Amino acid sequence: MKTTAGSLEKGEFVELNGDPFQITKIDHNFRGRGQANLKIKLKNVQSGNTVEKTYGPSNTVERIDVDAIEMQFLYKDNANLTFMNEQTYEQYEISTESVGDLGNYFKEGQAVYILVLDGKALSVRPPNTVRLEVIEAHDAVRGDTAAGAKKMVTLETGVKVNVPLFIKKGEVIVINPETGEYMERA
């Protein structure tokens, strides 16, 4: 449905040149006596590319309704991540290329939200945090006590992250999947 650019909000979805985009940032630029402009940062939901567009508040754009459906992560192969809708048992595939590094933080059976448009899975809405077990960690060496010292560990999904020196093998830690940063012990 068509709407004015001035009524758009962060997180909404719009269509540009036939592709679905999610609004990631909106800046209102006011100019002296003139009309305000909106500088909108958009992320292509399918490819992950970002673009910036400038609109006047009365310009029209095509807003689209994208459903966020909770699904279960099943498995990852070379080209795709596979998810299942637990109500209908339908399976959806999303390319690992469009998901990027997020795919490294999902473990089998984990619940995530999939963005679906017209029956086609577009992208994954990652959880704010994920809990993963450390399967490989080197012991801290005496003398490695510099402020904020970190070490590299391997998590159960195979991804490597930097964590504080006190984290040991077998511990469960909380990670932000969007940034890949350690947050706390679970």
C-alpha positions as CSV (number, residue, x, y, z in Angstrom):
1,M,0.0,0.0,0.0
2,K,1.3,3.5,-0.8
3,T,2.2,5.8,2.1
4,T,4.1,9.0,2.6
5,A,7.7,8.9,3.4
6,G,7.0,11.0,6.5
7,S,4.9,8.3,8.1
8,L,7.6,5.6,7.8
9,E,9.3,4.2,10.9
10,K,12.4,2.2,11.6
11,G,11.9,-1.6,11.1
12,E,9.1,-1.3,8.5
13,F,9.4,-2.8,5.1
14,V,9.1,-1.0,1.7
15,E,9.4,-2.0,-1.9
16,L,12.0,-0.4,-4.2
17,N,12.5,-1.4,-7.8
18,G,10.6,-4.7,-7.1
19,D,12.8,-5.7,-4.1
20,P,11.8,-5.8,-0.4
21,F,13.8,-3.5,1.9
22,Q,13.8,-3.0,5.6
23,I,14.3,0.5,7.1
24,T,17.3,0.5,9.4
25,K,17.6,4.2,10.1
26,I,15.7,7.4,9.5
27,D,17.3,10.9,9.8
28,H,15.2,14.0,9.6
29,N,17.1,16.9,8.0
30,F,15.6,20.3,8.6
31,R,16.7,23.2,6.5
32,G,16.1,26.8,7.6
33,R,12.8,27.8,5.9
34,G,12.7,25.0,3.4
35,Q,11.0,21.7,3.7
36,A,12.5,18.9,5.8
37,N,14.1,15.9,4.1
38,L,14.2,12.3,5.2
39,K,17.4,10.4,4.8
40,I,16.5,6.8,5.0
41,K,18.9,3.9,5.2
42,L,17.5,0.7,3.8
43,K,18.7,-2.9,3.8
44,N,17.7,-5.3,1.0
45,V,16.1,-8.2,2.8
46,Q,17.2,-10.7,0.1
47,S,20.8,-9.7,-0.6
48,G,21.7,-7.8,2.6
49,N,23.0,-4.8,0.7
50,T,22.3,-1.4,2.1
51,V,21.3,1.8,0.3
52,E,20.5,5.4,1.4
53,K,17.6,7.3,-0.2
54,T,16.5,10.9,0.4
55,Y,12.8,11.7,0.3
56,G,10.6,14.7,1.0
57,P,8.0,14.0,3.7
58,S,5.2,14.0,1.1
59,N,6.9,11.6,-1.4
60,T,5.1,8.3,-1.6
61,V,6.6,4.8,-1.2
62,E,5.2,1.3,-1.4
63,R,4.9,-0.2,2.1
64,I,4.7,-4.0,2.2
65,D,3.5,-6.3,4.9
66,V,6.1,-9.0,5.9
67,D,5.1,-11.7,8.3
68,A,7.6,-12.7,11.1
69,I,6.9,-16.4,11.7
70,E,8.5,-18.4,14.5
71,M,10.3,-21.4,13.1
72,Q,12.7,-24.1,14.2
73,F,16.2,-24.2,12.7
74,L,16.8,-27.7,11.3
75,Y,20.2,-27.7,9.6
76,K,22.8,-25.8,7.5
77,D,24.3,-27.1,4.3
78,N,26.8,-25.4,1.9
79,A,24.3,-23.2,0.2
80,N,21.2,-22.9,2.5
81,L,19.8,-22.8,6.0
82,T,16.7,-24.9,6.5
83,F,13.9,-23.9,8.9
84,M,10.5,-25.6,9.7
85,N,7.2,-24.0,10.6
86,E,6.2,-26.0,13.7
87,Q,2.4,-25.4,13.0
88,T,2.3,-26.5,9.4
89,Y,5.5,-28.5,9.1
90,E,6.5,-26.6,6.0
91,Q,10.2,-26.2,5.4
92,Y,11.8,-23.0,4.2
93,E,15.3,-22.4,2.9
94,I,17.3,-19.2,3.0
95,S,20.6,-18.9,1.3
96,T,23.7,-18.7,3.6
97,E,24.9,-15.8,1.5
98,S,21.9,-13.6,2.4
99,V,22.1,-14.5,6.1
100,G,25.8,-14.0,6.3
101,D,27.6,-14.7,9.6
102,L,24.3,-15.0,11.5
103,G,24.0,-18.6,10.3
104,N,27.0,-19.5,12.4
105,Y,25.2,-18.9,15.6
106,F,22.1,-21.1,15.1
107,K,22.0,-24.6,16.6
108,E,19.6,-27.4,15.6
109,G,16.2,-27.0,17.2
110,Q,16.6,-23.3,18.0
111,A,13.6,-21.1,17.6
112,V,14.1,-18.1,15.3
113,Y,11.8,-15.7,13.4
114,I,11.7,-15.9,9.7
115,L,10.5,-13.0,7.6
116,V,8.0,-14.3,5.0
117,L,6.5,-12.4,2.1
118,D,3.9,-14.0,-0.2
119,G,4.9,-17.5,1.0
120,K,8.6,-17.0,0.4
121,A,11.2,-16.8,3.1
122,L,13.2,-13.7,2.8
123,S,15.5,-13.5,5.8
124,V,16.1,-14.3,9.4
125,R,15.3,-12.0,12.3
126,P,18.0,-13.0,14.8
127,P,17.3,-13.3,18.5
128,N,19.0,-10.6,20.6
129,T,21.2,-13.2,22.3
130,V,22.1,-16.9,21.9
131,R,23.5,-19.4,24.4
132,L,26.2,-21.6,23.1
133,E,28.7,-24.0,24.8
134,V,32.4,-23.5,24.6
135,I,33.9,-26.7,23.1
136,E,37.5,-25.6,22.8
137,A,39.4,-23.0,24.9
138,H,43.0,-22.7,25.8
139,D,43.9,-22.1,29.5
140,A,44.9,-18.6,30.5
141,V,48.7,-18.4,31.1
142,R,49.9,-16.8,34.3
143,G,51.0,-13.2,33.5
144,D,48.2,-12.7,30.8
145,T,46.5,-10.2,33.1
146,A,46.5,-7.1,31.0
147,A,43.3,-5.1,31.4
148,G,40.6,-6.5,29.1
149,A,42.7,-9.4,27.9
150,K,40.8,-11.8,25.6
151,K,41.3,-15.2,24.1
152,M,39.8,-17.0,21.1
153,V,37.4,-20.0,21.9
154,T,35.4,-22.3,19.6
155,L,31.7,-22.7,20.2
156,E,29.5,-25.7,19.6
157,T,28.4,-24.4,16.2
158,G,32.0,-24.1,15.1
159,V,32.2,-20.3,15.2
160,K,35.2,-18.7,17.0
161,V,34.7,-15.7,19.3
162,N,36.8,-13.6,21.6
163,V,36.0,-14.0,25.3
164,P,37.6,-13.0,28.6
165,L,40.4,-15.1,29.9
166,F,38.3,-16.7,32.7
167,I,36.0,-18.6,30.3
168,K,36.8,-22.4,30.2
169,K,35.8,-25.4,28.0
170,G,32.3,-26.7,28.8
171,E,30.9,-23.3,30.0
172,V,27.8,-21.9,28.3
173,I,28.1,-18.3,27.3
174,V,25.7,-15.6,25.9
175,I,26.6,-14.1,22.5
176,N,25.1,-11.3,20.5
177,P,24.6,-13.0,17.1
178,E,24.5,-9.7,15.1
179,T,27.9,-8.5,16.4
180,G,29.5,-11.8,17.4
181,E,30.5,-10.3,20.7
182,Y,30.6,-12.1,24.1
183,M,28.1,-10.7,26.5
184,E,28.1,-12.8,29.7
185,R,28.2,-16.3,31.2
186,A,24.9,-18.1,31.0
